[in-house]
Amino acid sequence: MTVLVGFYIFGALYFFLIWFQAFQKDTNLSHEQICLSWIVLTIATLFWPIVAPIATLEKRKEC
């Protein structure tokens, strides 16, 4: 169980860093867009451990 939790934490941090780097490269954002981007980035990182298994199960159903 600990390995699974570690995997999810590592995955969330990995994706957060990728999205954060892309976020930093975009310099043409208004203050409102920056705030919205932070909200989306935070929500995506927090819910990644929930969405990933659901997406995997849906993919398996298609095959």
mmCIF file of the N, C-alpha and C atoms, coordinates in Angstrom:
data_MODEL
# 
_entry.id   MODEL 
# 
loop_
_atom_site.group_PDB 
_atom_site.id 
_atom_site.type_symbol 
_atom_site.label_atom_id 
_atom_site.label_alt_id 
_atom_site.label_comp_id 
_atom_site.label_asym_id 
_atom_site.label_entity_id 
_atom_site.label_seq_id 
_atom_site.pdbx_PDB_ins_code 
_atom_site.Cartn_x 
_atom_site.Cartn_y 
_atom_site.Cartn_z 
_atom_site.occupancy 
_atom_site.B_iso_or_equiv 
_atom_site.pdbx_formal_charge 
_atom_site.auth_seq_id 
_atom_site.auth_comp_id 
_atom_site.auth_asym_id 
_atom_site.auth_atom_id 
_atom_site.pdbx_PDB_model_num 
ATOM 1   N N  . MET A 1 1  ? 0.823   -1.196 0.000   1.00 0.00 ? 1  MET A N  1 
ATOM 2   C CA . MET A 1 1  ? 0.000   0.000  0.000   1.00 0.00 ? 1  MET A CA 1 
ATOM 3   C C  . MET A 1 1  ? 0.861   1.251  0.000   1.00 0.00 ? 1  MET A C  1 
ATOM 4   N N  . THR A 1 2  ? 1.963   1.225  0.754   1.00 0.00 ? 2  THR A N  1 
ATOM 5   C CA . THR A 1 2  ? 2.861   2.369  0.825   1.00 0.00 ? 2  THR A CA 1 
ATOM 6   C C  . THR A 1 2  ? 3.486   2.657  -0.533  1.00 0.00 ? 2  THR A C  1 
ATOM 7   N N  . VAL A 1 3  ? 3.786   1.612  -1.291  1.00 0.00 ? 3  VAL A N  1 
ATOM 8   C CA . VAL A 1 3  ? 4.366   1.792  -2.618  1.00 0.00 ? 3  VAL A CA 1 
ATOM 9   C C  . VAL A 1 3  ? 3.367   2.484  -3.535  1.00 0.00 ? 3  VAL A C  1 
ATOM 10  N N  . LEU A 1 4  ? 2.113   2.106  -3.445  1.00 0.00 ? 4  LEU A N  1 
ATOM 11  C CA . LEU A 1 4  ? 1.073   2.714  -4.268  1.00 0.00 ? 4  LEU A CA 1 
ATOM 12  C C  . LEU A 1 4  ? 0.909   4.194  -3.938  1.00 0.00 ? 4  LEU A C  1 
ATOM 13  N N  . VAL A 1 5  ? 0.893   4.527  -2.666  1.00 0.00 ? 5  VAL A N  1 
ATOM 14  C CA . VAL A 1 5  ? 0.789   5.932  -2.254  1.00 0.00 ? 5  VAL A CA 1 
ATOM 15  C C  . VAL A 1 5  ? 2.004   6.711  -2.746  1.00 0.00 ? 5  VAL A C  1 
ATOM 16  N N  . GLY A 1 6  ? 3.172   6.134  -2.622  1.00 0.00 ? 6  GLY A N  1 
ATOM 17  C CA . GLY A 1 6  ? 4.386   6.783  -3.114  1.00 0.00 ? 6  GLY A CA 1 
ATOM 18  C C  . GLY A 1 6  ? 4.346   7.001  -4.618  1.00 0.00 ? 6  GLY A C  1 
ATOM 19  N N  . PHE A 1 7  ? 3.819   6.011  -5.343  1.00 0.00 ? 7  PHE A N  1 
ATOM 20  C CA . PHE A 1 7  ? 3.680   6.135  -6.790  1.00 0.00 ? 7  PHE A CA 1 
ATOM 21  C C  . PHE A 1 7  ? 2.765   7.292  -7.155  1.00 0.00 ? 7  PHE A C  1 
ATOM 22  N N  . TYR A 1 8  ? 1.642   7.404  -6.469  1.00 0.00 ? 8  TYR A N  1 
ATOM 23  C CA . TYR A 1 8  ? 0.703   8.485  -6.757  1.00 0.00 ? 8  TYR A CA 1 
ATOM 24  C C  . TYR A 1 8  ? 1.292   9.846  -6.411  1.00 0.00 ? 8  TYR A C  1 
ATOM 25  N N  . ILE A 1 9  ? 1.997   9.939  -5.313  1.00 0.00 ? 9  ILE A N  1 
ATOM 26  C CA . ILE A 1 9  ? 2.618   11.215 -4.929  1.00 0.00 ? 9  ILE A CA 1 
ATOM 27  C C  . ILE A 1 9  ? 3.700   11.591 -5.940  1.00 0.00 ? 9  ILE A C  1 
ATOM 28  N N  . PHE A 1 10 ? 4.525   10.626 -6.319  1.00 0.00 ? 10 PHE A N  1 
ATOM 29  C CA . PHE A 1 10 ? 5.556   10.877 -7.316  1.00 0.00 ? 10 PHE A CA 1 
ATOM 30  C C  . PHE A 1 10 ? 4.928   11.323 -8.638  1.00 0.00 ? 10 PHE A C  1 
ATOM 31  N N  . GLY A 1 11 ? 3.883   10.641 -9.056  1.00 0.00 ? 11 GLY A N  1 
ATOM 32  C CA . GLY A 1 11 ? 3.198   11.000 -10.307 1.00 0.00 ? 11 GLY A CA 1 
ATOM 33  C C  . GLY A 1 11 ? 2.605   12.389 -10.261 1.00 0.00 ? 11 GLY A C  1 
ATOM 34  N N  . ALA A 1 12 ? 1.975   12.716 -9.146  1.00 0.00 ? 12 ALA A N  1 
ATOM 35  C CA . ALA A 1 12 ? 1.384   14.051 -9.011  1.00 0.00 ? 12 ALA A CA 1 
ATOM 36  C C  . ALA A 1 12 ? 2.457   15.126 -9.061  1.00 0.00 ? 12 ALA A C  1 
ATOM 37  N N  . LEU A 1 13 ? 3.559   14.909 -8.365  1.00 0.00 ? 13 LEU A N  1 
ATOM 38  C CA . LEU A 1 13 ? 4.648   15.891 -8.391  1.00 0.00 ? 13 LEU A CA 1 
ATOM 39  C C  . LEU A 1 13 ? 5.277   15.995 -9.775  1.00 0.00 ? 13 LEU A C  1 
ATOM 40  N N  . TYR A 1 14 ? 5.432   14.873 -10.440 1.00 0.00 ? 14 TYR A N  1 
ATOM 41  C CA . TYR A 1 14 ? 6.005   14.866 -11.787 1.00 0.00 ? 14 TYR A CA 1 
ATOM 42  C C  . TYR A 1 14 ? 5.139   15.680 -12.754 1.00 0.00 ? 14 TYR A C  1 
ATOM 43  N N  . PHE A 1 15 ? 3.841   15.399 -12.762 1.00 0.00 ? 15 PHE A N  1 
ATOM 44  C CA . PHE A 1 15 ? 2.948   16.132 -13.654 1.00 0.00 ? 15 PHE A CA 1 
ATOM 45  C C  . PHE A 1 15 ? 2.835   17.602 -13.258 1.00 0.00 ? 15 PHE A C  1 
ATOM 46  N N  . PHE A 1 16 ? 2.857   17.881 -11.971 1.00 0.00 ? 16 PHE A N  1 
ATOM 47  C CA . PHE A 1 16 ? 2.839   19.265 -11.519 1.00 0.00 ? 16 PHE A CA 1 
ATOM 48  C C  . PHE A 1 16 ? 4.043   20.014 -12.072 1.00 0.00 ? 16 PHE A C  1 
ATOM 49  N N  . LEU A 1 17 ? 5.220   19.409 -12.015 1.00 0.00 ? 17 LEU A N  1 
ATOM 50  C CA . LEU A 1 17 ? 6.421   20.076 -12.522 1.00 0.00 ? 17 LEU A CA 1 
ATOM 51  C C  . LEU A 1 17 ? 6.358   20.307 -14.028 1.00 0.00 ? 17 LEU A C  1 
ATOM 52  N N  . ILE A 1 18 ? 5.839   19.346 -14.763 1.00 0.00 ? 18 ILE A N  1 
ATOM 53  C CA . ILE A 1 18 ? 5.699   19.511 -16.212 1.00 0.00 ? 18 ILE A CA 1 
ATOM 54  C C  . ILE A 1 18 ? 4.736   20.659 -16.520 1.00 0.00 ? 18 ILE A C  1 
ATOM 55  N N  . TRP A 1 19 ? 3.580   20.656 -15.862 1.00 0.00 ? 19 TRP A N  1 
ATOM 56  C CA . TRP A 1 19 ? 2.594   21.710 -16.106 1.00 0.00 ? 19 TRP A CA 1 
ATOM 57  C C  . TRP A 1 19 ? 3.094   23.064 -15.628 1.00 0.00 ? 19 TRP A C  1 
ATOM 58  N N  . PHE A 1 20 ? 3.830   23.076 -14.527 1.00 0.00 ? 20 PHE A N  1 
ATOM 59  C CA . PHE A 1 20 ? 4.362   24.322 -13.997 1.00 0.00 ? 20 PHE A CA 1 
ATOM 60  C C  . PHE A 1 20 ? 5.398   24.925 -14.942 1.00 0.00 ? 20 PHE A C  1 
ATOM 61  N N  . GLN A 1 21 ? 6.239   24.086 -15.531 1.00 0.00 ? 21 GLN A N  1 
ATOM 62  C CA . GLN A 1 21 ? 7.216   24.588 -16.491 1.00 0.00 ? 21 GLN A CA 1 
ATOM 63  C C  . GLN A 1 21 ? 6.530   25.170 -17.720 1.00 0.00 ? 21 GLN A C  1 
ATOM 64  N N  . ALA A 1 22 ? 5.492   24.520 -18.196 1.00 0.00 ? 22 ALA A N  1 
ATOM 65  C CA . ALA A 1 22 ? 4.734   25.054 -19.332 1.00 0.00 ? 22 ALA A CA 1 
ATOM 66  C C  . ALA A 1 22 ? 4.049   26.367 -18.949 1.00 0.00 ? 22 ALA A C  1 
ATOM 67  N N  . PHE A 1 23 ? 3.566   26.437 -17.734 1.00 0.00 ? 23 PHE A N  1 
ATOM 68  C CA . PHE A 1 23 ? 2.905   27.639 -17.229 1.00 0.00 ? 23 PHE A CA 1 
ATOM 69  C C  . PHE A 1 23 ? 3.891   28.802 -17.167 1.00 0.00 ? 23 PHE A C  1 
ATOM 70  N N  . GLN A 1 24 ? 5.113   28.545 -16.761 1.00 0.00 ? 24 GLN A N  1 
ATOM 71  C CA . GLN A 1 24 ? 6.119   29.599 -16.651 1.00 0.00 ? 24 GLN A CA 1 
ATOM 72  C C  . GLN A 1 24 ? 6.570   30.112 -18.012 1.00 0.00 ? 24 GLN A C  1 
ATOM 73  N N  . LYS A 1 25 ? 6.524   29.293 -19.032 1.00 0.00 ? 25 LYS A N  1 
ATOM 74  C CA . LYS A 1 25 ? 6.961   29.705 -20.366 1.00 0.00 ? 25 LYS A CA 1 
ATOM 75  C C  . LYS A 1 25 ? 5.988   30.685 -21.021 1.00 0.00 ? 25 LYS A C  1 
ATOM 76  N N  . ASP A 1 26 ? 4.726   30.653 -20.634 1.00 0.00 ? 26 ASP A N  1 
ATOM 77  C CA . ASP A 1 26 ? 3.728   31.533 -21.230 1.00 0.00 ? 26 ASP A CA 1 
ATOM 78  C C  . ASP A 1 26 ? 3.763   32.881 -20.518 1.00 0.00 ? 26 ASP A C  1 
ATOM 79  N N  . THR A 1 27 ? 4.289   33.892 -21.191 1.00 0.00 ? 27 THR A N  1 
ATOM 80  C CA . THR A 1 27 ? 4.450   35.210 -20.564 1.00 0.00 ? 27 THR A CA 1 
ATOM 81  C C  . THR A 1 27 ? 3.362   36.192 -20.964 1.00 0.00 ? 27 THR A C  1 
ATOM 82  N N  . ASN A 1 28 ? 2.442   35.808 -21.817 1.00 0.00 ? 28 ASN A N  1 
ATOM 83  C CA . ASN A 1 28 ? 1.403   36.716 -22.296 1.00 0.00 ? 28 ASN A CA 1 
ATOM 84  C C  . ASN A 1 28 ? 0.081   36.544 -21.556 1.00 0.00 ? 28 ASN A C  1 
ATOM 85  N N  . LEU A 1 29 ? 0.132   36.249 -20.276 1.00 0.00 ? 29 LEU A N  1 
ATOM 86  C CA . LEU A 1 29 ? -1.086  36.019 -19.505 1.00 0.00 ? 29 LEU A CA 1 
ATOM 87  C C  . LEU A 1 29 ? -1.429  37.250 -18.677 1.00 0.00 ? 29 LEU A C  1 
ATOM 88  N N  . SER A 1 30 ? -2.726  37.525 -18.599 1.00 0.00 ? 30 SER A N  1 
ATOM 89  C CA . SER A 1 30 ? -3.182  38.599 -17.721 1.00 0.00 ? 30 SER A CA 1 
ATOM 90  C C  . SER A 1 30 ? -3.209  38.081 -16.280 1.00 0.00 ? 30 SER A C  1 
ATOM 91  N N  . HIS A 1 31 ? -3.421  38.991 -15.336 1.00 0.00 ? 31 HIS A N  1 
ATOM 92  C CA . HIS A 1 31 ? -3.470  38.594 -13.923 1.00 0.00 ? 31 HIS A CA 1 
ATOM 93  C C  . HIS A 1 31 ? -4.597  37.591 -13.681 1.00 0.00 ? 31 HIS A C  1 
ATOM 94  N N  . GLU A 1 32 ? -5.729  37.806 -14.318 1.00 0.00 ? 32 GLU A N  1 
ATOM 95  C CA . GLU A 1 32 ? -6.877  36.887 -14.157 1.00 0.00 ? 32 GLU A CA 1 
ATOM 96  C C  . GLU A 1 32 ? -6.541  35.509 -14.712 1.00 0.00 ? 32 GLU A C  1 
ATOM 97  N N  . GLN A 1 33 ? -5.878  35.446 -15.852 1.00 0.00 ? 33 GLN A N  1 
ATOM 98  C CA . GLN A 1 33 ? -5.501  34.170 -16.445 1.00 0.00 ? 33 GLN A CA 1 
ATOM 99  C C  . GLN A 1 33 ? -4.466  33.446 -15.589 1.00 0.00 ? 33 GLN A C  1 
ATOM 100 N N  . ILE A 1 34 ? -3.564  34.194 -14.976 1.00 0.00 ? 34 ILE A N  1 
ATOM 101 C CA . ILE A 1 34 ? -2.572  33.586 -14.091 1.00 0.00 ? 34 ILE A CA 1 
ATOM 102 C C  . ILE A 1 34 ? -3.259  32.952 -12.885 1.00 0.00 ? 34 ILE A C  1 
ATOM 103 N N  . CYS A 1 35 ? -4.214  33.667 -12.286 1.00 0.00 ? 35 CYS A N  1 
ATOM 104 C CA . CYS A 1 35 ? -4.946  33.115 -11.134 1.00 0.00 ? 35 CYS A CA 1 
ATOM 105 C C  . CYS A 1 35 ? -5.721  31.866 -11.528 1.00 0.00 ? 35 CYS A C  1 
ATOM 106 N N  . LEU A 1 36 ? -6.390  31.916 -12.662 1.00 0.00 ? 36 LEU A N  1 
ATOM 107 C CA . LEU A 1 36 ? -7.148  30.757 -13.134 1.00 0.00 ? 36 LEU A CA 1 
ATOM 108 C C  . LEU A 1 36 ? -6.223  29.579 -13.437 1.00 0.00 ? 36 LEU A C  1 
ATOM 109 N N  . SER A 1 37 ? -5.061  29.862 -13.998 1.00 0.00 ? 37 SER A N  1 
ATOM 110 C CA . SER A 1 37 ? -4.097  28.798 -14.289 1.00 0.00 ? 37 SER A CA 1 
ATOM 111 C C  . SER A 1 37 ? -3.623  28.123 -13.014 1.00 0.00 ? 37 SER A C  1 
ATOM 112 N N  . TRP A 1 38 ? -3.383  28.898 -11.965 1.00 0.00 ? 38 TRP A N  1 
ATOM 113 C CA . TRP A 1 38 ? -2.967  28.318 -10.682 1.00 0.00 ? 38 TRP A CA 1 
ATOM 114 C C  . TRP A 1 38 ? -4.064  27.432 -10.100 1.00 0.00 ? 38 TRP A C  1 
ATOM 115 N N  . ILE A 1 39 ? -5.305  27.857 -10.243 1.00 0.00 ? 39 ILE A N  1 
ATOM 116 C CA . ILE A 1 39 ? -6.426  27.055 -9.732  1.00 0.00 ? 39 ILE A CA 1 
ATOM 117 C C  . ILE A 1 39 ? -6.505  25.729 -10.478 1.00 0.00 ? 39 ILE A C  1 
ATOM 118 N N  . VAL A 1 40 ? -6.417  25.787 -11.805 1.00 0.00 ? 40 VAL A N  1 
ATOM 119 C CA . VAL A 1 40 ? -6.480  24.571 -12.619 1.00 0.00 ? 40 VAL A CA 1 
ATOM 120 C C  . VAL A 1 40 ? -5.289  23.667 -12.315 1.00 0.00 ? 40 VAL A C  1 
ATOM 121 N N  . LEU A 1 41 ? -4.102  24.242 -12.184 1.00 0.00 ? 41 LEU A N  1 
ATOM 122 C CA . LEU A 1 41 ? -2.908  23.465 -11.877 1.00 0.00 ? 41 LEU A CA 1 
ATOM 123 C C  . LEU A 1 41 ? -3.040  22.755 -10.535 1.00 0.00 ? 41 LEU A C  1 
ATOM 124 N N  . THR A 1 42 ? -3.567  23.442 -9.546  1.00 0.00 ? 42 THR A N  1 
ATOM 125 C CA . THR A 1 42 ? -3.749  22.853 -8.223  1.00 0.00 ? 42 THR A CA 1 
ATOM 126 C C  . THR A 1 42 ? -4.797  21.740 -8.244  1.00 0.00 ? 42 THR A C  1 
ATOM 127 N N  . ILE A 1 43 ? -5.918  21.991 -8.888  1.00 0.00 ? 43 ILE A N  1 
ATOM 128 C CA . ILE A 1 43 ? -6.981  20.983 -8.954  1.00 0.00 ? 43 ILE A CA 1 
ATOM 129 C C  . ILE A 1 43 ? -6.513  19.750 -9.724  1.00 0.00 ? 43 ILE A C  1 
ATOM 130 N N  . ALA A 1 44 ? -5.822  19.966 -10.843 1.00 0.00 ? 44 ALA A N  1 
ATOM 131 C CA . ALA A 1 44 ? -5.331  18.836 -11.641 1.00 0.00 ? 44 ALA A CA 1 
ATOM 132 C C  . ALA A 1 44 ? -4.346  17.990 -10.849 1.00 0.00 ? 44 ALA A C  1 
ATOM 133 N N  . THR A 1 45 ? -3.489  18.640 -10.079 1.00 0.00 ? 45 THR A N  1 
ATOM 134 C CA . THR A 1 45 ? -2.511  17.901 -9.282  1.00 0.00 ? 45 THR A CA 1 
ATOM 135 C C  . THR A 1 45 ? -3.180  17.127 -8.152  1.00 0.00 ? 45 THR A C  1 
ATOM 136 N N  . LEU A 1 46 ? -4.155  17.739 -7.510  1.00 0.00 ? 46 LEU A N  1 
ATOM 137 C CA . LEU A 1 46 ? -4.819  17.080 -6.381  1.00 0.00 ? 46 LEU A CA 1 
ATOM 138 C C  . LEU A 1 46 ? -5.681  15.898 -6.814  1.00 0.00 ? 46 LEU A C  1 
ATOM 139 N N  . PHE A 1 47 ? -6.329  16.013 -7.961  1.00 0.00 ? 47 PHE A N  1 
ATOM 140 C CA . PHE A 1 47 ? -7.249  14.963 -8.388  1.00 0.00 ? 47 PHE A CA 1 
ATOM 141 C C  . PHE A 1 47 ? -6.624  13.940 -9.322  1.00 0.00 ? 47 PHE A C  1 
ATOM 142 N N  . TRP A 1 48 ? -5.321  14.084 -9.637  1.00 0.00 ? 48 TRP A N  1 
ATOM 143 C CA . TRP A 1 48 ? -4.658  13.117 -10.496 1.00 0.00 ? 48 TRP A CA 1 
ATOM 144 C C  . TRP A 1 48 ? -4.747  11.701 -9.951  1.00 0.00 ? 48 TRP A C  1 
ATOM 145 N N  . PRO A 1 49 ? -4.550  11.467 -8.647  1.00 0.00 ? 49 PRO A N  1 
ATOM 146 C CA . PRO A 1 49 ? -4.631  10.090 -8.142  1.00 0.00 ? 49 PRO A CA 1 
ATOM 147 C C  . PRO A 1 49 ? -6.023  9.475  -8.256  1.00 0.00 ? 49 PRO A C  1 
ATOM 148 N N  . ILE A 1 50 ? -7.035  10.283 -8.383  1.00 0.00 ? 50 ILE A N  1 
ATOM 149 C CA . ILE A 1 50 ? -8.395  9.761  -8.522  1.00 0.00 ? 50 ILE A CA 1 
ATOM 150 C C  . ILE A 1 50 ? -8.718  9.511  -9.985  1.00 0.00 ? 50 ILE A C  1 
ATOM 151 N N  . VAL A 1 51 ? -8.311  10.422 -10.842 1.00 0.00 ? 51 VAL A N  1 
ATOM 152 C CA . VAL A 1 51 ? -8.661  10.344 -12.255 1.00 0.00 ? 51 VAL A CA 1 
ATOM 153 C C  . VAL A 1 51 ? -7.874  9.252  -12.979 1.00 0.00 ? 51 VAL A C  1 
ATOM 154 N N  . ALA A 1 52 ? -6.614  9.061  -12.625 1.00 0.00 ? 52 ALA A N  1 
ATOM 155 C CA . ALA A 1 52 ? -5.774  8.078  -13.332 1.00 0.00 ? 52 ALA A CA 1 
ATOM 156 C C  . ALA A 1 52 ? -6.343  6.655  -13.266 1.00 0.00 ? 52 ALA A C  1 
ATOM 157 N N  . PRO A 1 53 ? -6.739  6.141  -12.095 1.00 0.00 ? 53 PRO A N  1 
ATOM 158 C CA . PRO A 1 53 ? -7.309  4.780  -12.084 1.00 0.00 ? 53 PRO A CA 1 
ATOM 159 C C  . PRO A 1 53 ? -8.644  4.686  -12.833 1.00 0.00 ? 53 PRO A C  1 
ATOM 160 N N  . ILE A 1 54 ? -9.448  5.719  -12.753 1.00 0.00 ? 54 ILE A N  1 
ATOM 161 C CA . ILE A 1 54 ? -10.725 5.710  -13.473 1.00 0.00 ? 54 ILE A CA 1 
ATOM 162 C C  . ILE A 1 54 ? -10.485 5.669  -14.974 1.00 0.00 ? 54 ILE A C  1 
ATOM 163 N N  . ALA A 1 55 ? -9.538  6.484  -15.452 1.00 0.00 ? 55 ALA A N  1 
ATOM 164 C CA . ALA A 1 55 ? -9.221  6.493  -16.883 1.00 0.00 ? 55 ALA A CA 1 
ATOM 165 C C  . ALA A 1 55 ? -8.681  5.134  -17.326 1.00 0.00 ? 55 ALA A C  1 
ATOM 166 N N  . THR A 1 56 ? -7.870  4.510  -16.488 1.00 0.00 ? 56 THR A N  1 
ATOM 167 C CA . THR A 1 56 ? -7.321  3.197  -16.822 1.00 0.00 ? 56 THR A CA 1 
ATOM 168 C C  . THR A 1 56 ? -8.431  2.157  -16.930 1.00 0.00 ? 56 THR A C  1 
ATOM 169 N N  . LEU A 1 57 ? -9.376  2.197  -15.997 1.00 0.00 ? 57 LEU A N  1 
ATOM 170 C CA . LEU A 1 57 ? -10.494 1.250  -16.036 1.00 0.00 ? 57 LEU A CA 1 
ATOM 171 C C  . LEU A 1 57 ? -11.351 1.473  -17.276 1.00 0.00 ? 57 LEU A C  1 
ATOM 172 N N  . GLU A 1 58 ? -11.575 2.710  -17.647 1.00 0.00 ? 58 GLU A N  1 
ATOM 173 C CA . GLU A 1 58 ? -12.379 2.992  -18.845 1.00 0.00 ? 58 GLU A CA 1 
ATOM 174 C C  . GLU A 1 58 ? -11.666 2.515  -20.109 1.00 0.00 ? 58 GLU A C  1 
ATOM 175 N N  . LYS A 1 59 ? -10.363 2.668  -20.145 1.00 0.00 ? 59 LYS A N  1 
ATOM 176 C CA . LYS A 1 59 ? -9.597  2.193  -21.297 1.00 0.00 ? 59 LYS A CA 1 
ATOM 177 C C  . LYS A 1 59 ? -9.675  0.675  -21.418 1.00 0.00 ? 59 LYS A C  1 
ATOM 178 N N  . ARG A 1 60 ? -9.646  -0.013 -20.296 1.00 0.00 ? 60 ARG A N  1 
ATOM 179 C CA . ARG A 1 60 ? -9.724  -1.475 -20.322 1.00 0.00 ? 60 ARG A CA 1 
ATOM 180 C C  . ARG A 1 60 ? -11.088 -1.951 -20.803 1.00 0.00 ? 60 ARG A C  1 
ATOM 181 N N  . LYS A 1 61 ? -12.138 -1.195 -20.480 1.00 0.00 ? 61 LYS A N  1 
ATOM 182 C CA . LYS A 1 61 ? -13.484 -1.573 -20.917 1.00 0.00 ? 61 LYS A CA 1 
ATOM 183 C C  . LYS A 1 61 ? -13.631 -1.463 -22.427 1.00 0.00 ? 61 LYS A C  1 
ATOM 184 N N  . GLU A 1 62 ? -12.904 -0.541 -23.049 1.00 0.00 ? 62 GLU A N  1 
ATOM 185 C CA . GLU A 1 62 ? -13.002 -0.342 -24.489 1.00 0.00 ? 62 GLU A CA 1 
ATOM 186 C C  . GLU A 1 62 ? -12.398 -1.500 -25.273 1.00 0.00 ? 62 GLU A C  1 
ATOM 187 N N  . CYS A 1 63 ? -11.397 -2.162 -24.729 1.00 0.00 ? 63 CYS A N  1 
ATOM 188 C CA . CYS A 1 63 ? -10.709 -3.246 -25.461 1.00 0.00 ? 63 CYS A CA 1 
ATOM 189 C C  . CYS A 1 63 ? -11.488 -4.512 -25.516 1.00 0.00 ? 63 CYS A C  1 
# 
